[in-house]
Amino acid sequence: MGEPMLEFNQQPTEADGRILYLQGFGGDTSNTAIAASRQGARTGYITAVGEDPAGDRFMELWQREGVNTATVLRSSAHPTAVYFVTHDERGHHFLFYRAASAASLYGPEDVPQAAIARARMFYASGISQAISTSAADAVFAAIDIARRNGVTVAYDTNYRPRLWPASRAAAVTHAAIAQADIAFPGLEDAAALTGLTEPHTILDFYLRLGPKTVVLKMGGEGAYVATADRRVLVPPFKVGVVDATGAGDTFCGAFLARILAGDEAEAAAGYAAVAAALACTGYGAVAPIPTANQVFAVTR
């Protein structure tokens, strides 16, 4: 559940100085749904998009990727959001245009109760709640429905300081994580939201909130997988990085797909680390996401 965004990703500068942008698709939870689908999970997406060409493109994308669109609302009054990705020696950077997007106006009254109740897992992120107060309330309503129906809840902090201040983000995301079964804090997110920087201290903090499993994403340093009685460092899978956009989303989608397939958390994280690395070998958030066959080709 969250907000999809049409993506324009900066390409290498032309010889005549022109800067070209590759059109693609983004939005963290949309990326995650597609990543999970490419690993073999049955997925659906809860959101709203405009009745505009960008919204049409997303509907076509999800249907092509096997992501169920029965719970996607269309708005004639509000647009689908867009963002730009630029690159320099410090990495990749984002510029968002999402004010009054269709997804940001989503509210608790729009939440598809029956669809959530039938699911095995519900996934949302900090961005899902940061885009507006009504969207934040909608995610809490969805989590409540999931919990009442025995649906596993997974949540990624995915903190974006441009969307909301750290104090509000911490209050909202930690309240959501307190109701989650699986939490995906990022190392930089945790520093901003908790003031903590040491991985084991961060793991302790999030485990105390209540999740059974905490996966601390640390980018090129790998990921820690922690439960109440065990924690393991999963090393990164080394590749030549072209564009890291969406790598964390791919990690989450691949991890959750493998949990649904019956893997233990450590094995799921090892698989997800490979999937996330392979997603860095091309431009854009969606196009480079690997399939299960591509991941297994380098892990078996």
C-alpha distance (Angstrom), angle and dihedral (degrees) to the residues before:
residue distance angle dihedral
M1 . . .
G2 3.80 . .
E3 3.79 146.2 .
P4 3.82 127.2 -38.9
M5 3.81 118.3 -153.2
L6 3.78 131.4 -165.1
E7 3.80 106.9 -121.5
F8 3.80 132.1 -141.6
N9 3.81 109.2 -170.4
Q10 3.82 120.5 -164.5
Q11 3.80 114.5 -119.6
P12 3.82 128.3 -156.8
T13 3.82 110.4 -66.6
E14 3.80 115.2 -94.4
A15 3.79 119.8 -116.7
D16 3.80 90.0 -106.2
G17 3.82 91.5 54.0
R18 3.80 97.1 -101.8
I19 3.80 117.3 143.1
L20 3.79 113.7 -142.7
Y21 3.80 126.9 -164.8
L22 3.79 126.6 -148.7
Q23 3.81 112.2 -139.7
G24 3.77 114.4 -132.3
F25 3.77 142.9 135.3
G26 3.79 133.2 -81.8
G27 3.76 144.9 158.6
D28 3.79 115.6 128.7
T29 3.80 99.9 -116.0
S30 3.80 93.0 42.2
N31 3.80 88.3 53.0
T32 3.79 89.7 49.4
A33 3.81 93.1 50.3
I34 3.80 90.7 50.9
A35 3.80 92.2 46.3
A36 3.81 90.6 51.3
S37 3.80 90.6 47.4
R38 3.81 92.0 51.5
Q39 3.81 88.2 53.9
G40 3.79 90.8 55.7
A41 3.82 103.5 -94.6
R42 3.81 121.3 134.4
T43 3.79 106.0 -120.4
G44 3.79 140.9 179.6
Y45 3.80 131.5 -172.5
I46 3.81 130.5 -133.6
T47 3.81 112.6 -156.2
A48 3.79 146.2 96.8
V49 3.80 127.8 -110.5
G50 3.78 133.1 -178.8
E51 3.76 125.7 -96.3
D52 3.79 86.7 -113.7
P53 3.82 136.8 107.0
A54 3.82 91.3 -88.6
G55 3.80 90.9 53.3
D56 3.80 90.3 47.8
R57 3.80 90.1 52.0
F58 3.79 91.0 52.5
M59 3.78 93.2 49.2
E60 3.80 89.3 51.7
L61 3.82 91.0 46.6
W62 3.81 95.3 51.2
Q63 3.78 92.9 45.6
R64 3.80 90.2 48.8
E65 3.82 90.6 49.0
G66 3.80 94.3 48.0
V67 3.82 94.9 -110.2
N68 3.81 109.1 144.8
T69 3.82 111.8 -120.8
A70 3.81 99.0 -170.3
T71 3.84 89.7 110.2
V72 3.82 96.6 47.0
L73 3.82 113.0 109.8
R74 3.83 122.1 -152.1
S75 3.81 122.3 -144.2
S76 3.80 125.2 -157.8
A77 3.82 91.6 -170.2
H78 3.82 103.2 47.7
P79 3.82 131.8 48.5
T80 3.75 136.5 -125.6
A81 3.82 110.3 -102.4
V82 3.83 123.9 -113.7
Y83 3.80 136.2 -162.4
F84 3.80 139.8 -172.4
V85 3.83 127.3 -136.7
T86 3.81 119.3 -153.5
H87 3.80 127.8 -175.5
D88 3.80 134.6 -148.1
E89 3.80 139.6 147.5
R90 3.82 90.0 -69.4
G91 3.80 93.9 56.7
H92 3.80 132.9 -104.7
H93 3.80 126.4 -22.2
F94 3.80 133.5 -164.8
L95 3.80 134.3 -138.6
F96 3.81 113.7 -171.4
Y97 3.81 133.2 -158.5
R98 3.79 105.0 -173.8
A99 3.84 107.6 125.6
A100 3.83 110.7 140.7
S101 3.79 92.4 -2.8
A102 3.78 117.9 166.4
A103 3.81 91.1 -109.4
S104 3.82 93.4 50.6
L105 3.81 89.9 58.7
Y106 3.81 92.8 53.8
G107 3.81 111.5 121.4
P108 3.82 142.5 -174.6
E109 3.80 91.1 -90.7
D110 3.83 88.8 62.5
V111 3.81 96.4 55.3
P112 3.85 111.7 119.0
Q113 3.78 100.8 -130.9
A114 3.81 98.3 -176.8
A115 3.81 94.2 49.9
I116 3.80 92.5 51.3
A117 3.79 92.7 45.6
R118 3.84 90.0 54.9
A119 3.81 94.5 49.6
R120 3.80 127.6 97.9
M121 3.80 93.1 -146.6
F122 3.81 137.9 18.3
Y123 3.81 121.2 -157.6
A124 3.82 131.7 -169.8
S125 3.80 137.6 150.9
G126 3.76 144.3 -148.0
I127 3.80 88.9 -93.9
S128 3.80 89.6 55.3
Q129 3.81 86.8 62.0
A130 3.82 100.2 32.7
I131 3.79 97.4 65.1
S132 3.83 93.9 74.5
T133 3.78 144.3 -20.2
S134 3.80 91.3 -107.9
A135 3.80 91.1 51.4
A136 3.81 90.3 50.0
D137 3.80 90.1 51.8
A138 3.80 90.8 46.8
V139 3.81 91.4 55.7
F140 3.81 90.9 50.1
A141 3.82 89.0 50.4
A142 3.80 90.3 50.4
I143 3.81 92.3 48.5
D144 3.80 89.6 51.2
I145 3.81 91.0 52.6
A146 3.80 90.8 47.9
R147 3.79 93.9 50.3
R148 3.80 93.3 47.1
N149 3.80 89.0 54.0
G150 3.80 98.5 44.8
V151 3.83 93.9 -107.9
T152 3.82 116.1 153.8
V153 3.81 111.3 -114.3
A154 3.83 121.6 -147.6
Y155 3.80 124.6 -176.4
D156 3.82 135.5 -175.2
T157 3.83 118.3 -158.0
N158 3.84 92.6 -145.3
Y159 3.80 92.7 170.2
R160 3.80 118.1 -159.8
P161 3.84 111.6 -173.4
R162 3.80 92.0 -161.2
L163 3.79 89.8 63.4
W164 3.80 99.7 49.7
P165 3.82 141.9 -11.1
A166 3.78 119.0 -89.7
S167 3.82 93.4 -113.9
R168 3.82 93.8 58.0
A169 3.80 92.5 38.9
A170 3.80 90.5 53.0
A171 3.79 93.1 49.0
V172 3.79 94.4 48.4
T173 3.79 100.5 39.0
H174 3.78 93.8 44.3
A175 3.80 90.6 50.0
A176 3.80 88.3 52.9
I177 3.80 93.8 45.4
A178 3.81 89.4 51.0
Q179 3.82 85.6 66.2
A180 3.81 96.2 42.0
D181 3.79 130.4 98.4
I182 3.83 94.7 -155.4
A183 3.82 124.2 33.1
F184 3.81 127.2 -168.2
P185 3.81 108.7 -165.8
G186 3.79 116.9 174.2
L187 3.80 120.1 -136.0
E188 3.83 93.6 -120.1
D189 3.81 91.1 41.9
A190 3.77 90.8 53.6
A191 3.80 92.6 51.0
A192 3.80 90.1 53.8
L193 3.81 96.9 41.5
T194 3.81 101.0 38.7
G195 3.82 106.4 17.8
L196 3.81 88.1 -124.3
T197 3.81 123.5 126.9
E198 3.81 106.9 170.8
P199 3.84 110.4 92.9
H200 3.80 98.2 -136.3
T201 3.79 91.9 47.8
I202 3.80 89.0 50.9
L203 3.80 90.8 49.4
D204 3.81 90.1 50.4
F205 3.81 90.7 50.9
Y206 3.80 95.5 52.0
L207 3.79 94.8 41.3
R208 3.82 88.7 54.7
L209 3.81 89.0 56.9
G210 3.79 88.6 66.1
P211 3.84 115.0 -99.4
K212 3.80 116.3 135.4
T213 3.81 91.0 -142.0
V214 3.80 129.5 31.6
V215 3.79 120.7 -170.4
L216 3.81 112.0 -167.5
K217 3.80 108.6 -157.0
M218 3.80 112.4 -149.4
G219 3.81 103.0 172.5
G220 3.77 111.6 -139.4
E221 3.81 90.8 8.3
G222 3.80 93.8 63.7
A223 3.79 127.5 -123.6
Y224 3.79 137.5 -71.4
V225 3.79 117.7 -135.8
A226 3.79 112.0 -158.6
T227 3.77 138.3 -179.8
A228 3.79 129.8 168.1
D229 3.81 92.1 -83.0
R230 3.82 106.1 24.6
R231 3.79 141.5 37.4
V232 3.79 128.3 -177.9
L233 3.79 133.2 -175.0
V234 3.81 110.7 -132.0
P235 3.82 108.9 -158.0
P236 3.80 122.1 -133.2
F237 3.79 120.9 -102.2
K238 3.80 107.7 -120.9
V239 3.82 120.0 -127.4
G240 3.77 137.6 148.0
V241 3.79 102.0 -89.4
V242 3.80 116.5 -136.4
D243 3.82 100.2 163.5
A244 3.82 126.5 -6.8
T245 3.81 94.7 -163.1
G246 3.81 108.8 135.3
A247 3.81 96.0 4.3
G248 3.80 92.6 125.6
D249 3.80 90.6 48.8
T250 3.79 90.0 51.5
F251 3.80 89.1 50.7
C252 3.81 91.5 54.0
G253 3.80 94.6 45.4
A254 3.80 93.2 47.6
F255 3.81 92.6 45.2
L256 3.80 93.5 50.5
A257 3.80 92.6 45.1
R258 3.79 90.4 54.6
I259 3.82 91.9 46.7
L260 3.81 88.2 53.4
A261 3.81 88.3 48.7
G262 3.82 89.3 56.8
D263 3.81 104.1 -97.9
E264 3.78 121.9 144.8
A265 3.81 114.6 -114.2
E266 3.82 96.1 -102.5
A267 3.80 93.5 52.1
A268 3.80 91.0 44.1
A269 3.82 90.4 52.7
G270 3.80 92.3 49.7
Y271 3.78 90.1 52.6
A272 3.81 91.2 45.3
A273 3.80 91.5 51.7
V274 3.79 90.0 58.4
A275 3.81 92.7 45.6
A276 3.81 91.6 49.8
A277 3.80 92.1 48.8
L278 3.81 92.6 50.2
A279 3.80 88.5 50.5
C280 3.83 87.7 62.5
T281 3.80 93.9 61.1
G282 3.83 95.9 80.9
Y283 3.79 139.9 35.3
G284 3.80 123.5 -85.9
A285 3.77 137.1 28.9
V286 3.80 98.9 -91.2
A287 3.80 112.7 23.5
P288 3.86 96.0 66.3
I289 3.84 95.9 46.0
P290 3.81 103.6 122.3
T291 3.78 127.2 -130.9
A292 3.78 122.6 -123.2
N293 3.83 90.2 -101.5
Q294 3.80 90.4 55.9
V295 3.80 92.4 49.6
F296 3.79 94.1 45.8
A297 3.81 89.5 48.4
V298 3.80 89.5 69.2
T299 3.81 99.3 32.5
R300 3.80 104.6 47.6
